[in-house]
Amino acid sequence: MKGEELVEELRACMDRLQHLKALADNLYAEIETLRRRIREGIERLRESQLCHSWWDVLTELIETTSGAKAERGRGELLLSDLDVISNLDLFDDLDNILTRLMSSRLRDDCTVSINVDDVYIHIGIEGIDIHPPDSRRVFIKRLIKYAEEIAPHLRETIRETFLELTALAKDFKFLDELEIVREGSFRAWFGEVPMIFNKIKLHSSLPYSVELSKEDVTYVFGVNQVEVLFELYDVINEMLREWAAKVLEIRKHNEEIIRKMKNVLAVYILSEKL
């Protein structure tokens, strides 16, 4: 190749390099502009009705079921709100009825340990003792499920009442067993990196959290994590409305069960006083 031809080739390469550098500079400036617009857009979206529908649904449900209007900031939940949410199915009433009946009502043969189907249930001499690491809900469920095995260890005076109460409690619908799930293609964002999930699940007892999963990977996010979930609020809000409607159905169903159980307990208490 002649010297003149080499010069032309080098000139062309240098010109192309300058052009690409100018493009890169322009692209960098555009990228930074887009990043700024995204940050600003997320902050505006964070204040929008779309991103507060979850809060509106929850606060309306809390106020409907508790009968009280709490002072709270928009998008915030108080500790008292969380207590109401955790008891939307009236579990505390169920727990109190069974605990009140069984407190100090074991036979005199000391502490009882029952192992049924490899499930360990422990009843202390002063009443019911939760054996760690089970939650109170898990224990009460076992108490109901294994009532027939537990009953012989109770004093004869409450055995029949206990079996009657647990028979009613078998129809109790537990909030933590309510599942609201959607399957499909759901895109979430980790910074500037997208990830596609095939399932989104609303936490039944923590409805302000959503679970995204694919294959063997699962992530849990608070519904106020706009920067991650901004493409998914339509489906999340739809799921929350479905959850709230089913919670009201569950509560109405359980109210009747609790009413019957309270009547049974009241009859027992009255007979004890006579």
PASEBA-1860 file (N, C-alpha, C; in nm, 3 decimals):
! residues 274
1> MKGEELVE> 0.085/-0.120/0.000/0.000/0.000/0.000/0.088/0.124/0.000 ~ 0.052/0.217/-0.087/0.131/0.339/-0.097/0.109/0.427/0.026 ~ 0.210/0.518/0.047/0.202/0.607/0.161/0.077/0.693/0.159 ~ 0.038/0.742/0.039/-0.080/0.826/0.029/-0.207/0.751/0.070 ~ -0.212/0.622/0.031/-0.328/0.540/0.067/-0.336/0.517/0.219 ~ -0.219/0.497/0.281/-0.215/0.478/0.427/-0.263/0.603/0.499 ~ -0.222/0.718/0.446/-0.264/0.844/0.507/-0.416/0.856/0.501 ~ -0.475/0.820/0.386/-0.619/0.828/0.370/-0.692/0.734/0.467
9> ELRACMDR> -0.632/0.615/0.482/-0.692/0.517/0.575/-0.687/0.567/0.718 ~ -0.570/0.622/0.757/-0.556/0.675/0.892/-0.650/0.793/0.916 ~ -0.660/0.879/0.814/-0.750/0.994/0.827/-0.894/0.947/0.848 ~ -0.933/0.843/0.771/-1.070/0.790/0.783/-1.093/0.730/0.921 ~ -0.993/0.659/0.971/-1.005/0.599/1.104/-1.017/0.706/1.212 ~ -0.933/0.809/1.204/-0.936/0.916/1.303/-1.069/0.992/1.297 ~ -1.117/1.018/1.173/-1.246/1.087/1.160/-1.358/1.003/1.222 ~ -1.354/0.870/1.196/-1.456/0.780/1.253/-1.448/0.778/1.405
17> LQHLKALA> -1.326/0.777/1.455/-1.305/0.777/1.601/-1.364/0.904/1.663 ~ -1.337/1.020/1.599/-1.391/1.145/1.651/-1.544/1.145/1.648 ~ -1.598/1.086/1.542/-1.744/1.078/1.530/-1.804/0.992/1.642 ~ -1.738/0.876/1.666/-1.788/0.787/1.771/-1.773/0.849/1.909 ~ -1.664/0.922/1.932/-1.646/0.989/2.060/-1.754/1.094/2.081 ~ -1.788/1.164/1.975/-1.895/1.264/1.985/-2.028/1.196/2.016 ~ -2.050/1.080/1.949/-2.172/1.004/1.976/-2.176/0.956/2.120 ~ -2.060/0.906/2.168/-2.051/0.857/2.305/-2.080/0.968/2.404
25> DNLYAEIE> -2.022/1.088/2.376/-2.047/1.202/2.465/-2.196/1.236/2.466 ~ -2.255/1.235/2.347/-2.398/1.264/2.338/-2.482/1.157/2.408 ~ -2.442/1.030/2.388/-2.514/0.921/2.453/-2.501/0.929/2.604 ~ -2.381/0.961/2.653/-2.361/0.975/2.797/-2.450/1.085/2.852 ~ -2.455/1.197/2.780/-2.540/1.307/2.824/-2.687/1.264/2.824 ~ -2.727/1.188/2.722/-2.866/1.141/2.715/-2.896/1.042/2.827 ~ -2.798/0.954/2.854/-2.815/0.857/2.963/-2.834/0.928/3.096 ~ -2.753/1.029/3.121/-2.766/1.103/3.247/-2.899/1.177/3.255
33> TLRRRIRE> -2.944/1.228/3.140/-3.075/1.294/3.136/-3.186/1.195/3.167 ~ -3.177/1.076/3.108/-3.277/0.973/3.133/-3.276/0.929/3.280 ~ -3.158/0.914/3.337/-3.149/0.876/3.478/-3.215/0.981/3.569 ~ -3.190/1.107/3.537/-3.252/1.214/3.616/-3.403/1.211/3.601 ~ -3.452/1.193/3.476/-3.597/1.187/3.453/-3.660/1.068/3.525 ~ -3.588/0.956/3.528/-3.638/0.837/3.598/-3.649/0.864/3.748 ~ -3.545/0.925/3.807/-3.549/0.957/3.950/-3.665/1.050/3.981 ~ -3.680/1.153/3.901/-3.788/1.249/3.923/-3.925/1.184/3.901
41> GIERLRES> -3.933/1.098/3.798/-4.060/1.030/3.769/-4.101/0.937/3.882 ~ -4.004/0.866/3.938/-4.033/0.776/4.049/-4.085/0.853/4.170 ~ -4.024/0.969/4.197/-4.070/1.051/4.310/-4.211/1.103/4.286 ~ -4.242/1.143/4.164/-4.379/1.187/4.133/-4.477/1.071/4.143 ~ -4.434/0.955/4.091/-4.519/0.837/4.096/-4.546/0.795/4.240 ~ -4.445/0.812/4.324/-4.457/0.774/4.465/-4.573/0.848/4.533 ~ -4.602/0.968/4.485/-4.709/1.050/4.543/-4.842/1.034/4.471 ~ -4.846/0.953/4.368/-4.967/0.940/4.286/-5.069/0.846/4.351
49> QLCHSWWD> -5.192/0.856/4.304/-5.299/0.769/4.352/-5.269/0.623/4.321 ~ -5.207/0.597/4.205/-5.175/0.461/4.166/-5.093/0.390/4.274 ~ -4.996/0.461/4.330/-4.907/0.400/4.430/-4.963/0.407/4.571 ~ -5.078/0.474/4.589/-5.137/0.481/4.722/-5.266/0.401/4.732 ~ -5.304/0.335/4.624/-5.426/0.255/4.628/-5.417/0.146/4.734 ~ -5.297/0.085/4.748/-5.280/-0.019/4.850/-5.313/0.036/4.988 ~ -5.268/0.159/5.013/-5.291/0.221/5.144/-5.438/0.254/5.162 ~ -5.503/0.303/5.057/-5.646/0.334/5.065/-5.727/0.209/5.095
57> VLTELIET> -5.693/0.098/5.028/-5.764/-0.028/5.049/-5.747/-0.074/5.194 ~ -5.624/-0.070/5.243/-5.597/-0.117/5.379/-5.662/-0.029/5.485 ~ -5.649/0.103/5.470/-5.705/0.192/5.571/-5.858/0.184/5.575 ~ -5.919/0.170/5.457/-6.065/0.155/5.455/-6.106/0.026/5.526 ~ -6.030/-0.082/5.503/-6.060/-0.209/5.567/-6.037/-0.201/5.718 ~ -5.929/-0.136/5.759/-5.898/-0.119/5.901/-6.009/-0.041/5.971 ~ -6.051/0.069/5.911/-6.152/0.154/5.972/-6.289/0.085/5.972 ~ -6.317/0.006/5.869/-6.444/-0.067/5.862/-6.452/-0.172/5.971
65> TSGAKAER> -6.344/-0.244/5.993/-6.346/-0.355/6.089/-6.321/-0.311/6.233 ~ -6.246/-0.204/6.252/-6.215/-0.159/6.388/-6.312/-0.054/6.438 ~ -6.378/0.014/6.345/-6.472/0.118/6.384/-6.408/0.245/6.433 ~ -6.276/0.254/6.418/-6.204/0.373/6.465/-6.124/0.433/6.352 ~ -6.113/0.565/6.354/-6.035/0.635/6.253/-5.906/0.684/6.318 ~ -5.795/0.625/6.279/-5.667/0.663/6.340/-5.602/0.776/6.262 ~ -5.523/0.856/6.331/-5.448/0.963/6.266/-5.320/0.904/6.209 ~ -5.311/0.900/6.080/-5.191/0.843/6.017/-5.158/0.925/5.893
73> GRGELLLS> -5.031/0.929/5.859/-4.991/0.996/5.737/-5.020/0.910/5.616 ~ -5.041/0.973/5.502/-5.072/0.895/5.382/-4.955/0.804/5.347 ~ -4.987/0.680/5.323/-4.883/0.582/5.290/-4.819/0.519/5.411 ~ -4.864/0.557/5.532/-4.806/0.503/5.655/-4.908/0.417/5.728 ~ -4.859/0.317/5.799/-4.944/0.235/5.885/-4.891/0.244/6.027 ~ -4.981/0.258/6.123/-4.944/0.264/6.264/-4.931/0.123/6.321 ~ -4.867/0.112/6.437/-4.857/-0.018/6.502/-4.995/-0.073/6.533 ~ -5.087/0.015/6.572/-5.223/-0.029/6.601/-5.290/-0.082/6.474
81> DLDVISNL> -5.255/-0.023/6.359/-5.308/-0.072/6.231/-5.262/-0.215/6.204 ~ -5.136/-0.240/6.232/-5.080/-0.374/6.208/-5.147/-0.477/6.299 ~ -5.181/-0.435/6.422/-5.252/-0.525/6.513/-5.389/-0.561/6.457 ~ -5.457/-0.460/6.401/-5.590/-0.484/6.342/-5.578/-0.579/6.224 ~ -5.478/-0.555/6.138/-5.458/-0.639/6.019/-5.432/-0.784/6.059 ~ -5.350/-0.804/6.161/-5.315/-0.940/6.202/-5.434/-1.015/6.261 ~ -5.538/-0.940/6.301/-5.655/-1.004/6.364/-5.782/-0.986/6.280 ~ -5.766/-0.958/6.152/-5.884/-0.939/6.067/-5.972/-1.064/6.061
89> DLFDDLDN> -5.912/-1.180/6.081/-5.990/-1.305/6.080/-6.045/-1.341/6.217 ~ -6.024/-1.253/6.317/-6.070/-1.275/6.455/-5.995/-1.389/6.524 ~ -5.870/-1.407/6.485/-5.791/-1.514/6.547/-5.774/-1.492/6.696 ~ -5.755/-1.367/6.740/-5.737/-1.341/6.883/-5.856/-1.389/6.964 ~ -5.976/-1.374/6.908/-6.096/-1.423/6.977/-6.093/-1.574/6.990 ~ -6.055/-1.640/6.882/-6.044/-1.786/6.884/-5.941/-1.831/6.988 ~ -5.825/-1.768/6.986/-5.718/-1.799/7.079/-5.764/-1.779/7.223 ~ -5.829/-1.667/7.250/-5.873/-1.635/7.387/-5.975/-1.734/7.440
97> ILTRLMSS> -6.067/-1.777/7.352/-6.170/-1.872/7.395/-6.107/-2.004/7.437 ~ -6.020/-2.058/7.352/-5.958/-2.187/7.382/-5.864/-2.178/7.501 ~ -5.789/-2.068/7.508/-5.695/-2.051/7.619/-5.770/-2.034/7.751 ~ -5.879/-1.958/7.748/-5.956/-1.936/7.870/-6.013/-2.067/7.924 ~ -6.058/-2.151/7.834/-6.114/-2.279/7.877/-6.006/-2.369/7.937 ~ -5.890/-2.373/7.872/-5.789/-2.472/7.910/-5.695/-2.428/8.020 ~ -5.691/-2.300/8.052/-5.598/-2.252/8.153/-5.620/-2.325/8.286 ~ -5.513/-2.389/8.332/-5.514/-2.462/8.460/-5.620/-2.571/8.464
105> RLRDDCTV> -5.651/-2.629/8.349/-5.754/-2.732/8.346/-5.701/-2.868/8.304 ~ -5.572/-2.889/8.322/-5.515/-3.021/8.293/-5.545/-3.116/8.409 ~ -5.526/-3.242/8.382/-5.539/-3.338/8.492/-5.424/-3.316/8.589 ~ -5.430/-3.381/8.699/-5.330/-3.361/8.803/-5.201/-3.437/8.778 ~ -5.194/-3.505/8.663/-5.076/-3.589/8.640/-4.962/-3.512/8.574 ~ -4.955/-3.383/8.603/-4.846/-3.294/8.560/-4.845/-3.268/8.410 ~ -4.728/-3.217/8.363/-4.714/-3.172/8.225/-4.741/-3.286/8.126 ~ -4.806/-3.250/8.016/-4.841/-3.348/7.914/-4.764/-3.318/7.786
113> SINVDDVY> -4.702/-3.418/7.728/-4.640/-3.405/7.597/-4.706/-3.505/7.504 ~ -4.754/-3.458/7.391/-4.825/-3.545/7.297/-4.753/-3.541/7.164 ~ -4.723/-3.655/7.108/-4.658/-3.661/6.978/-4.747/-3.739/6.883 ~ -4.810/-3.667/6.790/-4.901/-3.729/6.694/-4.851/-3.698/6.554 ~ -4.831/-3.802/6.474/-4.783/-3.782/6.337/-4.657/-3.696/6.333 ~ -4.569/-3.718/6.428/-4.442/-3.644/6.436/-4.463/-3.495/6.462 ~ -4.580/-3.457/6.511/-4.606/-3.318/6.550/-4.603/-3.311/6.702 ~ -4.517/-3.227/6.755/-4.500/-3.218/6.899/-4.591/-3.110/6.956
121> IHIGIEGI> -4.674/-3.148/7.052/-4.762/-3.053/7.120/-4.731/-3.059/7.269 ~ -4.709/-2.944/7.327/-4.675/-2.939/7.469/-4.781/-2.859/7.544 ~ -4.834/-2.917/7.650/-4.930/-2.847/7.735/-4.872/-2.842/7.876 ~ -4.848/-2.721/7.924/-4.790/-2.704/8.057/-4.893/-2.719/8.167 ~ -4.848/-2.739/8.289/-4.937/-2.763/8.401/-5.028/-2.643/8.429 ~ -4.983/-2.522/8.394/-5.064/-2.402/8.417/-5.148/-2.363/8.296 ~ -5.148/-2.445/8.195/-5.226/-2.411/8.075/-5.151/-2.451/7.950 ~ -5.170/-2.375/7.845/-5.106/-2.407/7.717/-4.972/-2.338/7.708
129> DIHPPDSR> -4.873/-2.413/7.673/-4.738/-2.357/7.656/-4.697/-2.377/7.510 ~ -4.667/-2.269/7.440/-4.625/-2.281/7.301/-4.483/-2.334/7.298 ~ -4.463/-2.439/7.223/-4.328/-2.495/7.215/-4.255/-2.429/7.098 ~ -4.150/-2.353/7.122/-4.075/-2.285/7.014/-4.030/-2.386/6.910 ~ -4.021/-2.348/6.782/-4.033/-2.211/6.732/-4.171/-2.181/6.672 ~ -4.273/-2.257/6.708/-4.403/-2.238/6.647/-4.465/-2.103/6.684 ~ -4.541/-2.048/6.592/-4.617/-1.927/6.620/-4.743/-1.966/6.695 ~ -4.809/-1.867/6.751/-4.934/-1.893/6.822/-5.037/-1.954/6.727
137> RVFIKRLI> -5.041/-1.905/6.605/-5.136/-1.958/6.507/-5.111/-2.106/6.480 ~ -4.986/-2.142/6.462/-4.953/-2.282/6.434/-4.997/-2.369/6.550 ~ -4.973/-2.322/6.673/-5.008/-2.402/6.789/-5.160/-2.422/6.800 ~ -5.236/-2.313/6.782/-5.381/-2.323/6.792/-5.435/-2.416/6.683 ~ -5.377/-2.410/6.564/-5.419/-2.501/6.457/-5.395/-2.646/6.497 ~ -5.282/-2.672/6.561/-5.253/-2.809/6.606/-5.349/-2.850/6.718 ~ -5.380/-2.757/6.803/-5.472/-2.783/6.912/-5.606/-2.829/6.857 ~ -5.651/-2.763/6.751/-5.779/-2.798/6.688/-5.767/-2.931/6.616
145> KYAEEIAP> -5.659/-2.947/6.540/-5.641/-3.068/6.459/-5.630/-3.193/6.545 ~ -5.562/-3.183/6.659/-5.537/-3.300/6.743/-5.620/-3.296/6.871 ~ -5.739/-3.238/6.863/-5.825/-3.225/6.980/-5.858/-3.361/7.043 ~ -5.884/-3.460/6.958/-5.921/-3.593/7.008/-5.807/-3.655/7.089 ~ -5.682/-3.628/7.047/-5.567/-3.684/7.120/-5.539/-3.606/7.249 ~ -5.570/-3.477/7.248/-5.544/-3.391/7.364/-5.650/-3.409/7.472 ~ -5.775/-3.429/7.430/-5.888/-3.432/7.523/-5.870/-3.525/7.643 ~ -5.817/-3.646/7.626/-5.804/-3.735/7.742/-5.713/-3.678/7.852
153> HLRETIRE> -5.627/-3.583/7.820/-5.536/-3.526/7.919/-5.597/-3.407/7.992 ~ -5.719/-3.372/7.956/-5.787/-3.261/8.022/-5.876/-3.312/8.134 ~ -5.908/-3.224/8.225/-6.000/-3.263/8.332/-6.134/-3.302/8.270 ~ -6.197/-3.399/8.331/-6.323/-3.450/8.277/-6.429/-3.342/8.268 ~ -6.422/-3.243/8.357/-6.524/-3.138/8.360/-6.523/-3.048/8.236 ~ -6.410/-3.041/8.168/-6.405/-2.954/8.049/-6.386/-3.031/7.919 ~ -6.371/-3.161/7.930/-6.339/-3.241/7.812/-6.445/-3.226/7.702 ~ -6.571/-3.239/7.742/-6.680/-3.230/7.644/-6.688/-3.091/7.583
161> TFLELTAL> -6.670/-2.988/7.667/-6.674/-2.850/7.617/-6.559/-2.823/7.522 ~ -6.442/-2.874/7.556/-6.325/-2.858/7.470/-6.349/-2.920/7.333 ~ -6.404/-3.040/7.330/-6.430/-3.107/7.203/-6.538/-3.035/7.124 ~ -6.637/-2.978/7.193/-6.741/-2.904/7.125/-6.685/-2.776/7.063 ~ -6.598/-2.708/7.137/-6.537/-2.585/7.086/-6.445/-2.612/6.967 ~ -6.362/-2.714/6.979/-6.269/-2.744/6.870/-6.342/-2.798/6.746 ~ -6.457/-2.862/6.766/-6.536/-2.905/6.652/-6.588/-2.784/6.575 ~ -6.630/-2.681/6.646/-6.673/-2.556/6.582/-6.554/-2.488/6.514
169> AKDFKFLD> -6.439/-2.491/6.581/-6.320/-2.422/6.531/-6.263/-2.485/6.405 ~ -6.300/-2.609/6.377/-6.251/-2.674/6.254/-6.297/-2.599/6.129 ~ -6.405/-2.523/6.140/-6.456/-2.447/6.026/-6.401/-2.305/6.022 ~ -6.316/-2.270/6.118/-6.257/-2.136/6.122/-6.164/-2.117/6.002 ~ -6.176/-2.003/5.935/-6.091/-1.974/5.819/-5.977/-1.882/5.862 ~ -5.855/-1.928/5.847/-5.738/-1.853/5.892/-5.687/-1.760/5.782 ~ -5.661/-1.637/5.822/-5.615/-1.536/5.727/-5.484/-1.575/5.661 ~ -5.394/-1.637/5.736/-5.264/-1.671/5.681/-5.270/-1.782/5.576
177> ELEIVREG> -5.386/-1.844/5.559/-5.402/-1.947/5.457/-5.466/-1.893/5.329 ~ -5.499/-1.764/5.331/-5.556/-1.700/5.213/-5.443/-1.664/5.115 ~ -5.454/-1.712/4.992/-5.351/-1.685/4.891/-5.411/-1.610/4.773 ~ -5.348/-1.499/4.739/-5.385/-1.423/4.619/-5.263/-1.427/4.527 ~ -5.275/-1.497/4.415/-5.160/-1.522/4.326/-5.197/-1.490/4.182 ~ -5.100/-1.437/4.110/-5.113/-1.419/3.966/-4.992/-1.482/3.899 ~ -5.017/-1.548/3.786/-4.908/-1.607/3.709/-4.903/-1.542/3.571 ~ -4.784/-1.528/3.518/-4.767/-1.463/3.388/-4.625/-1.413/3.374
185> SFRAWFGE> -4.610/-1.294/3.317/-4.478/-1.232/3.300/-4.479/-1.096/3.370 ~ -4.396/-1.080/3.473/-4.395/-0.959/3.554/-4.252/-0.906/3.561 ~ -4.233/-0.782/3.516/-4.099/-0.724/3.513/-4.080/-0.630/3.631 ~ -3.974/-0.657/3.708/-3.934/-0.570/3.818/-3.793/-0.518/3.788 ~ -3.755/-0.410/3.860/-3.627/-0.347/3.831/-3.536/-0.346/3.952 ~ -3.412/-0.387/3.929/-3.308/-0.382/4.030/-3.207/-0.278/3.984 ~ -3.229/-0.154/4.026/-3.149/-0.045/3.971/-3.187/-0.028/3.826 ~ -3.092/-0.044/3.736/-3.119/-0.031/3.592/-3.126/-0.167/3.524
193> VPMIFNKI> -3.132/-0.272/3.605/-3.134/-0.408/3.551/-3.273/-0.469/3.569 ~ -3.339/-0.508/3.460/-3.472/-0.569/3.472/-3.462/-0.718/3.502 ~ -3.566/-0.770/3.569/-3.574/-0.914/3.590/-3.719/-0.956/3.568 ~ -3.738/-1.063/3.495/-3.872/-1.112/3.464/-3.908/-1.226/3.561 ~ -4.024/-1.212/3.625/-4.075/-1.316/3.715/-4.201/-1.376/3.655 ~ -4.232/-1.501/3.694/-4.353/-1.565/3.639/-4.465/-1.579/3.741 ~ -4.441/-1.531/3.863/-4.547/-1.539/3.965/-4.536/-1.422/4.061 ~ -4.652/-1.366/4.096/-4.656/-1.262/4.198/-4.762/-1.304/4.300
201> KLHSSLPY> -4.723/-1.296/4.426/-4.811/-1.343/4.535/-4.823/-1.234/4.640 ~ -4.945/-1.213/4.684/-4.971/-1.116/4.790/-4.962/-1.188/4.923 ~ -4.882/-1.135/5.015/-4.871/-1.196/5.147/-5.003/-1.181/5.221 ~ -5.062/-1.293/5.260/-5.195/-1.290/5.319/-5.200/-1.214/5.450 ~ -5.101/-1.235/5.536/-5.102/-1.167/5.666/-5.018/-1.039/5.664 ~ -4.946/-1.017/5.554/-4.869/-0.893/5.536/-4.904/-0.836/5.399 ~ -5.026/-0.785/5.383/-5.072/-0.745/5.249/-5.001/-0.623/5.193 ~ -4.912/-0.562/5.272/-4.833/-0.450/5.222/-4.699/-0.501/5.169
209> SVELSKED> -4.690/-0.633/5.147/-4.572/-0.695/5.087/-4.615/-0.785/4.972 ~ -4.530/-0.794/4.871/-4.556/-0.885/4.760/-4.434/-0.974/4.739 ~ -4.462/-1.094/4.692/-4.356/-1.192/4.668/-4.348/-1.219/4.518 ~ -4.231/-1.197/4.461/-4.208/-1.224/4.319/-4.118/-1.345/4.308 ~ -4.154/-1.437/4.220/-4.073/-1.559/4.210/-4.062/-1.609/4.066 ~ -3.953/-1.679/4.042/-3.932/-1.750/3.915/-3.839/-1.866/3.945 ~ -3.873/-1.981/3.892/-3.795/-2.102/3.915/-3.770/-2.117/4.065 ~ -3.644/-2.113/4.108/-3.616/-2.131/4.251/-3.572/-2.000/4.317
217> VTYVFGVN> -3.603/-1.887/4.255/-3.564/-1.757/4.309/-3.689/-1.681/4.355 ~ -3.686/-1.631/4.478/-3.800/-1.557/4.532/-3.750/-1.431/4.602 ~ -3.819/-1.319/4.575/-3.789/-1.193/4.641/-3.918/-1.139/4.704 ~ -3.903/-1.071/4.818/-4.016/-1.007/4.883/-3.991/-0.857/4.888 ~ -4.091/-0.780/4.848/-4.079/-0.634/4.845/-4.198/-0.571/4.915 ~ -4.172/-0.457/4.980/-4.281/-0.376/5.031/-4.350/-0.308/4.914 ~ -4.482/-0.290/4.923/-4.555/-0.234/4.810/-4.519/-0.088/4.783 ~ -4.448/-0.025/4.877/-4.407/0.115/4.856/-4.269/0.126/4.791
225> QVEVLFEL> -4.211/0.013/4.746/-4.082/0.017/4.677/-4.106/0.047/4.528 ~ -4.138/0.173/4.503/-4.180/0.217/4.369/-4.072/0.190/4.266 ~ -3.945/0.214/4.302/-3.836/0.200/4.206/-3.822/0.057/4.154 ~ -3.875/-0.040/4.228/-3.870/-0.180/4.187/-3.998/-0.223/4.117 ~ -4.111/-0.178/4.169/-4.241/-0.233/4.130/-4.324/-0.144/4.038 ~ -4.269/-0.033/3.989/-4.353/0.068/3.925/-4.434/0.015/3.806 ~ -4.388/-0.091/3.741/-4.463/-0.147/3.628/-4.575/-0.240/3.672 ~ -4.582/-0.272/3.802/-4.670/-0.378/3.849/-4.787/-0.329/3.935
233> YDVINEML> -4.802/-0.196/3.948/-4.904/-0.147/4.043/-5.047/-0.180/4.000 ~ -5.073/-0.187/3.872/-5.208/-0.224/3.829/-5.246/-0.361/3.882 ~ -5.158/-0.458/3.865/-5.189/-0.594/3.909/-5.186/-0.603/4.062 ~ -5.094/-0.532/4.127/-5.087/-0.534/4.274/-5.216/-0.477/4.333 ~ -5.263/-0.365/4.279/-5.385/-0.303/4.332/-5.507/-0.392/4.309 ~ -5.510/-0.458/4.195/-5.620/-0.552/4.167/-5.618/-0.666/4.269 ~ -5.499/-0.718/4.297/-5.486/-0.827/4.394/-5.526/-0.782/4.534 ~ -5.490/-0.660/4.570/-5.525/-0.608/4.702/-5.676/-0.593/4.718
241> REWAAKVL> -5.742/-0.546/4.614/-5.888/-0.533/4.621/-5.955/-0.670/4.635 ~ -5.900/-0.769/4.565/-5.953/-0.906/4.578/-5.929/-0.957/4.720 ~ -5.809/-0.930/4.772/-5.775/-0.973/4.909/-5.871/-0.912/5.011 ~ -5.896/-0.782/5.000/-5.983/-0.712/5.096/-6.125/-0.769/5.091 ~ -6.175/-0.797/4.972/-6.310/-0.852/4.958/-6.318/-0.990/5.024 ~ -6.217/-1.072/5.004/-6.217/-1.206/5.063/-6.198/-1.201/5.214 ~ -6.121/-1.103/5.262/-6.103/-1.087/5.407/-6.237/-1.057/5.474 ~ -6.316/-0.971/5.413/-6.448/-0.938/5.470/-6.538/-1.063/5.472
249> EIRKHNEE> -6.527/-1.146/5.368/-6.604/-1.271/5.366/-6.558/-1.364/5.478 ~ -6.427/-1.375/5.495/-6.370/-1.460/5.600/-6.414/-1.411/5.737 ~ -6.407/-1.279/5.757/-6.443/-1.223/5.887/-6.591/-1.250/5.919 ~ -6.677/-1.230/5.820/-6.819/-1.255/5.841/-6.843/-1.401/5.875 ~ -6.774/-1.491/5.803/-6.785/-1.635/5.829/-6.738/-1.667/5.971 ~ -6.624/-1.612/6.010/-6.568/-1.643/6.142/-6.647/-1.580/6.256 ~ -6.711/-1.466/6.230/-6.793/-1.402/6.335/-6.900/-1.498/6.386 ~ -6.961/-1.572/6.294/-7.065/-1.668/6.334/-7.006/-1.782/6.415
257> IIRKMKNV> -6.887/-1.830/6.376/-6.820/-1.937/6.452/-6.783/-1.888/6.591 ~ -6.727/-1.768/6.600/-6.689/-1.713/6.731/-6.812/-1.694/6.818 ~ -6.922/-1.648/6.758/-7.046/-1.630/6.835/-7.090/-1.762/6.897 ~ -7.089/-1.869/6.818/-7.129/-2.001/6.868/-7.033/-2.049/6.976 ~ -6.904/-2.026/6.956/-6.805/-2.071/7.055/-6.820/-1.995/7.187 ~ -6.848/-1.866/7.178/-6.869/-1.787/7.300/-6.991/-1.835/7.376 ~ -7.095/-1.875/7.303/-7.215/-1.928/7.368/-7.185/-2.058/7.441 ~ -7.106/-2.144/7.376/-7.067/-2.271/7.439/-6.986/-2.245/7.565
265> LAVYILSE> -6.890/-2.153/7.555/-6.806/-2.120/7.670/-6.889/-2.058/7.781 ~ -6.984/-1.972/7.746/-7.069/-1.906/7.847/-7.152/-2.009/7.923 ~ -7.203/-2.109/7.852/-7.281/-2.215/7.918/-7.193/-2.292/8.016 ~ -7.069/-2.321/7.974/-6.977/-2.392/8.062/-6.946/-2.310/8.187 ~ -6.915/-2.182/8.169/-6.881/-2.095/8.282/-6.998/-2.084/8.379 ~ -7.119/-2.071/8.324/-7.239/-2.062/8.407/-7.259/-2.190/8.487 ~ -7.238/-2.304/8.422/-7.256/-2.432/8.492/-7.154/-2.449/8.603 ~ -7.033/-2.392/8.585/-6.929/-2.401/8.686/-6.966/-2.319/8.809
273> KL> -7.041/-2.211/8.787/-7.076/-2.122/8.898/-7.197/-2.170/8.975 ~ -7.276/-2.258/8.912/-7.398/-2.307/8.978/-7.366/-2.412/9.084
END
